[in-house]
Structures are given as C-alpha cells and as structure tokens.
Amino acid sequence: MFDRIIDRVGNTPLLKIPIQDLPTVNVYSKLEFHNPTGSVKDRAASYILHKLIEDKEIVPGDTIIESTSGNFGIALAVFTQALGYRFICVIDPNISEVNEFLIRKFCPNVIKVSEVDENGGYLLSRIKKVKQLLREIPNSYWINQYSSEYNADAYCDTLGEELIGEIGRIDYLFLGVSSGGTITGVSRKIKQMFPDCKVIAVDIYGSVIFGQPPKKRYIPGIGSSMVPEILKNALIDDVIYVDEVETVEGCHELLQSHYIFAGGSSGSVYVAIKKYFKDANIQNAPNVVTIFPDKGERYLNTIYNNEWCRRLIANASNEIKYS
C-alpha cells in the first residue's frame, strides 16, 4: 500500500512483444503508461522534486516553472500539488487536447506560447517565456528537463535498474529521444552492466536533435527543435529515423496485433525496431529492449482520429511531391 500517489512511481510491467516479421528477435517493452499519471515522465518528475526538496533547492512557498509538451507537465502538475508547491506550466499549440485538458485540471497556472521559433517549432519560444517568468517571479525555480542531471539520474537510478533486474542480457536498447533524459540515464546504466549493448536512438524527421533539417512536426513526445544539452552524456551507438506516417502505422499495428493502446513515441520505436532488423543477419536471438512511454488515450484526437490521419498523409504526400 502507498500513502501518496508520488510514491507509486516505477516498477512498471515488462512485456514480451512477439513481432511476426522478426521471429528470431526477442523484443521486450516496459509499459510506462502504468505509472500513476500515465507516462514515463512520472519517473523524472517525482525524482527531481524529491532531490530538489532533499537538497533544499526549493522550499515551501516557491514556484516551480517548466516548459513541457505534455506528459512531464501532467506529472509535475499532479506531484507539485501533492507536495504543496505552486506550479506554472508553459505549453504550446502542438500539445494534444487531452494533455492540455489534464494539465489545466491540475494546474491553474498554464501559459500557452504562440510564437514559432527559428527551427519551425515552439520549444525555444517556450524556454524564452520561462526565462521571462524567472525574472518576474521571486522565489521561482526552473526544472529545466533539457539540461538537468537529475533528469538523467532519474532514469538511470529507476528505469535502468529495473531493466537490469528483469532481463538477464540486453543486446539492443531502442529509445525515442525528445528531452534526452531517458536515453541519457538508461544508456549509462545499461552500458555499465552490458557494455556490448547497442543503444539505438529513435528520432522523427523534422527534429534537429541529430543534425537533420527542421520541419513542422505534428506528433508530440518525440523529436525536438533544439539539441538537449543533457544528451551530450548519452551513450548512443546509432540513430534511426521514422516519419510521422510510420509512427501512426506503428501505433495502429500495436493496437491491432498486440492489443496495446500506446502513444506516438511507442509507435515510433516499434517501427524503428522493425526497420532496423528487417534485412539484418540475425544471430543468437538478441534481446531487444524498449519502452512504451504513454498510452493512446492522449492521442484520440490525432493518431487515433481517422480524419486527422488523412490530413497527415496528405501533408506528407505534398511534401514529397514538392520537395
């Protein structure tokens, strides 16, 4: 039994995912949507807040500020309220309707930026707004998931530890990249135990994280319009890209073939695994590990909406036609 919702974070189920096209590959995923507010971001939010309180970097009465595309905002909104701190969440128009609804339910202080940044996204605009708020609000603290070592430590000390305890050998680790905390922390922990493990970063076309040109993206939770500072400490062997149409297809295949109702980045890593091993000379039945960060309910108006999907496919077709 748990006394507080924040104490329930972690120890999520590990599920084997049999992929028909890859019969000799053992694929396992941690179902991170079983965390209390519904995503892997609960790990970072709870860990960071506990560390800041423990180190006396924040005290009761302080204001917590963060820029977030959704899941981290939901987690912080719930956990700051549970711990008695004021929270200001800075969001942007790419946030899903469901995520915005949930954040506003738990957080009365939400600011939505509308200015597109130089990379065609909103992240830099959100950060600009955060810095403005820090100047204006006394006793305010910016979590800054993009550079906080606590962010990486959260996944190293919790998710990484759990994976090592649950799987005897990890040959490949596939993780989607956005703020960079998950892959930085987990890659460090896994490489300590399994130095030959190949860490594969999964990114979306239009994201600038690994040097690709920027373009408009429609699915939150994977990719970024800036390179997260924290990523310099990640141990990455390779990068594989998927496009947003493939992400949608991956989500629908997870639902129809594996009965897993998952969010966008889950579809991305699922497709990436299939692409990576499609023509590979597979030996010794490798163990492949990934995570499914959040659940599909938060994408009912996008990935699981037929009209939205038709528009996405049409936009992608036009980009190819006129490129």
Sequence and secondary structure as in RCSB ss.txt:
>XXXX:A:sequence
MFDRIIDRVGNTPLLKIPIQDLPTVNVYSKLEFHNPTGSVKDRAASYILHKLIEDKEIVPGDTIIESTSGNFGIA
LAVFTQALGYRFICVIDPNISEVNEFLIRKFCPNVIKVSEVDENGGYLLSRIKKVKQLLREIPNSYWINQYSSEY
NADAYCDTLGEELIGEIGRIDYLFLGVSSGGTITGVSRKIKQMFPDCKVIAVDIYGSVIFGQPPKKRYIPGIGSS
MVPEILKNALIDDVIYVDEVETVEGCHELLQSHYIFAGGSSGSVYVAIKKYFKDANIQNAPNVVTIFPDKGERYL
NTIYNNEWCRRLIANASNEIKYS
>XXXX:A:secstr
  SSGGGG     EEE   TT TT EEEEEEGGGSTTSBTHHHHHHHHHHHHHHTTSS TT EEEEE SSHHHHH
HHHHHHHHT EEEEEE TTS HHHHHHHHHH S EEE     TTSSSHHHHHHHHHHHHHHSTTEEE  TTT HH
HHHHIIIIIIHHHHHH S   EEEEE SSSHHHHHHHHHHHHH TT EEEEEEETT  TTS        TTS  S
S  GGGGG    EEEEE HHHHHHHHHHHHHHH   B HHHHHHHHHHHHHHTT    S  EEEEEE BBGGGGT
TTTT HHHHHHHHHHHHHHHHH 
